[in-house]
């Protein structure tokens, strides 16, 4: 049974993404109105790059600015913004090499949760997962019977993760961060899903067909953020 404080915390978390999206719309409307009234508004203010930077700052603040997908959002937005409005810097040829280097360094320096690194496989019996996808896709089937959780980061890509043969008892926590992409999670219909994901111009949808009797001793907690993408939960 959830306490009043936990319910309030979950409610606040679910509203924060929508509130931020609403705030962005208010700011955009205010800027457009100001421009129509003759106020000199710099052209770069109303660009997708600025919006991406703002989303990165928002998601970074929610994570106490711990390393994560929000860093990629800020870098990509800032790099393209500089390239579009400061041509004399000739920065465009360095964007993707630097992005690849930074993402690689993040993967190397990121805490590995006391397990050895393994190359991606179609099936894995690891109790935790750590999936990072940029401009690509991953399909993986989890068969561990003692699944603990993990992290999925997707930027301009997609991931299909199949938990239909996995199992656990108690609570498993899975952090999912999606930027301009999609993640599909296939989970047993009887698993209880608790979503604490922040969505800004994105969605988290539970599309399982026959949920039926939910097992109270199996709760998959979803955390993370979605920007211009989706997390889709299905079952066979």
C-alpha positions in Angstrom: 0.0 0.0 0.0 1.5 3.3 -1.0 1.8 6.1 1.5 0.4 9.5 0.9 3.9 10.9 0.4 4.8 8.3 -2.3 1.6 9.0 -4.1 2.2 12.7 -4.0 5.8 12.2 -5.3 4.6 10.1 -8.2 1.9 12.6 -9.1 4.4 15.5 -9.0 6.8 13.5 -11.2 4.2 12.7 -13.8 3.0 16.3 -14.0 6.5 17.9 -14.3 7.0 16.8 -17.9 3.6 18.2 -19.0 4.1 21.4 -17.0 7.5 21.9 -18.7 6.0 21.3 -22.1 3.2 23.8 -21.3 5.8 26.3 -20.2 7.7 25.9 -23.5 4.5 26.6 -25.4 3.8 29.7 -23.2 7.3 31.0 -23.9 7.1 30.3 -27.6 3.7 32.1 -27.8 5.1 35.0 -25.8 8.1 35.4 -28.1 5.9 35.2 -31.2 3.6 37.8 -29.7 6.5 40.1 -28.8 7.9 39.8 -32.3 4.5 40.8 -33.8 4.5 43.8 -31.4 7.8 45.0 -32.8 10.2 43.6 -30.3 13.6 42.6 -31.8 13.9 38.9 -31.1 17.0 37.1 -32.3 16.3 34.5 -34.9 18.1 31.7 -33.0 15.6 31.9 -30.1 12.9 30.1 -32.0 14.9 27.1 -33.3 14.8 23.4 -32.7 18.4 23.7 -31.4 17.4 26.1 -28.6 14.5 23.8 -27.7 16.8 20.8 -27.6 19.2 22.6 -25.3 16.3 23.7 -23.0 15.1 20.1 -22.8 18.6 18.9 -22.0 18.9 21.4 -19.1 15.5 20.4 -17.8 16.3 16.6 -17.8 19.7 17.3 -16.4 18.3 19.2 -13.5 15.9 16.4 -12.8 18.9 14.0 -12.6 20.9 16.5 -10.4 23.1 16.8 -13.5 24.5 13.3 -13.2 26.0 12.1 -16.5 23.2 10.9 -18.9 21.4 11.4 -22.2 20.7 15.1 -21.3 24.4 15.9 -22.1 24.0 14.6 -25.7 20.9 16.8 -26.1 22.8 19.9 -25.0 25.8 19.1 -27.1 23.9 18.4 -30.3 21.7 21.5 -29.9 24.7 23.8 -29.1 26.8 22.4 -32.0 24.1 22.9 -34.6 23.2 26.3 -33.2 26.8 27.5 -33.5 27.1 26.0 -37.0 23.9 27.7 -38.2 24.6 31.2 -36.8 28.4 31.5 -36.5 29.6 30.3 -39.9 32.9 31.9 -39.5 33.8 29.2 -36.9 33.5 26.5 -39.5 32.4 24.1 -36.8 30.1 21.7 -38.8 32.9 19.3 -39.9 33.7 18.6 -36.2 30.2 18.0 -34.9 29.8 14.3 -35.5 33.4 13.3 -34.7 33.2 15.2 -31.4 29.7 13.7 -30.7 31.1 10.2 -31.2 34.1 10.8 -29.1 32.1 12.3 -26.2 29.6 9.4 -26.3 32.4 6.9 -26.3 34.0 8.6 -23.3 30.7 8.6 -21.5 30.3 4.9 -22.1 33.9 4.2 -20.8 33.6 6.4 -17.7 30.1 5.5 -16.8 29.8 3.3 -13.7 29.3 -0.3 -14.7 27.4 -1.5 -11.7 30.0 -4.1 -10.8 29.7 -6.3 -13.9 31.9 -6.9 -16.9 31.1 -5.3 -20.2 29.7 -7.6 -22.9 29.0 -7.0 -26.5 25.3 -6.8 -27.5 23.7 -10.2 -28.1 20.2 -11.2 -29.2 19.7 -13.1 -25.9 21.2 -12.4 -22.5 20.8 -14.0 -19.1 22.5 -11.0 -17.3 20.5 -9.8 -14.3 21.1 -6.2 -15.4 21.2 -4.5 -18.7 23.0 -1.4 -20.0 22.1 -0.4 -23.6 23.2 2.7 -25.4 22.0 3.4 -28.9 22.8 6.4 -31.1 21.6 6.5 -34.7 20.9 2.8 -34.7 18.7 0.0 -33.3 19.0 -2.9 -30.9 16.9 -6.0 -30.4 17.5 -8.0 -27.3 15.7 -10.7 -25.4 16.2 -10.9 -21.6 15.9 -14.4 -20.2 17.2 -13.8 -16.7 15.0 -15.2 -13.9 16.5 -12.8 -11.4 16.3 -9.5 -13.3 17.4 -6.5 -11.3 16.9 -3.6 -13.8 19.3 -1.4 -15.7 19.5 1.5 -18.1 18.5 2.1 -21.7 19.6 5.3 -23.5 18.4 6.0 -27.1 19.3 9.0 -29.2 18.0 9.1 -32.8 17.4 5.4 -32.7 15.2 2.6 -31.5 15.4 -0.4 -29.1 13.1 -3.5 -28.8 13.7 -5.2 -25.5 11.8 -8.5 -24.9 11.2 -9.4 -21.2 8.6 -12.1 -22.0 11.0 -14.9 -20.7 12.4 -12.9 -17.9 11.3 -13.0 -14.2 12.0 -11.4 -10.9 10.5 -11.1 -7.4 9.9 -7.8 -5.7 10.9 -4.6 -7.5 13.1 -4.0 -10.6 14.1 -0.5 -11.6 14.7 0.3 -15.3 15.8 3.8 -16.4 14.9 4.7 -20.0 16.0 7.9 -21.7 14.8 8.6 -25.2 15.6 11.6 -27.4 14.2 11.6 -31.0 13.6 7.8 -31.0 11.6 5.0 -29.6 11.8 2.1 -27.1 9.5 -0.9 -27.2 9.3 -3.0 -24.0 7.6 -6.4 -24.3 6.7 -7.5 -20.7 4.5 -10.2 -19.3 0.9 -9.1 -18.9 0.9 -9.8 -15.1 3.8 -7.5 -14.3 2.9 -4.4 -12.5 4.3 -1.2 -14.2 5.0 1.9 -12.2 6.0 4.8 -14.5 8.0 7.7 -13.2 9.2 8.8 -16.6 9.1 12.5 -17.5 7.8 13.2 -21.0 8.2 16.4 -22.9 6.8 16.3 -26.4 6.8 12.5 -26.1 4.7 9.7 -24.7 4.8 6.6 -22.4 2.0 4.1 -23.3 1.1 0.8 -21.8 -0.6 -1.1 -24.7 -0.7 -4.6 -23.1 -3.8 -6.4 -24.3 -4.8 -8.6 -21.4 -3.4 -7.3 -18.2 -5.7 -9.4 -16.1 -4.6 -10.3 -12.6 -1.6 -8.2 -11.6 1.1 -9.8 -9.5 1.6 -7.6 -6.5 5.1 -9.0 -5.9 6.4 -8.0 -9.3 6.8 -4.3 -9.9 8.8 -2.9 -12.8 9.6 0.7 -12.0 10.3 2.8 -15.1 12.3 6.0 -14.6 14.0 8.4 -17.0 12.8 10.9 -19.6 11.4 11.1 -23.1 11.8 14.0 -25.5 10.4 13.9 -29.0 10.0 10.1 -28.8 8.1 7.3 -27.2 8.2 4.4 -24.8 5.8 1.6 -25.7 4.9 -1.2 -23.4 3.4 -4.4 -25.0 2.9 -8.1 -24.2 2.4 -11.1 -26.4 
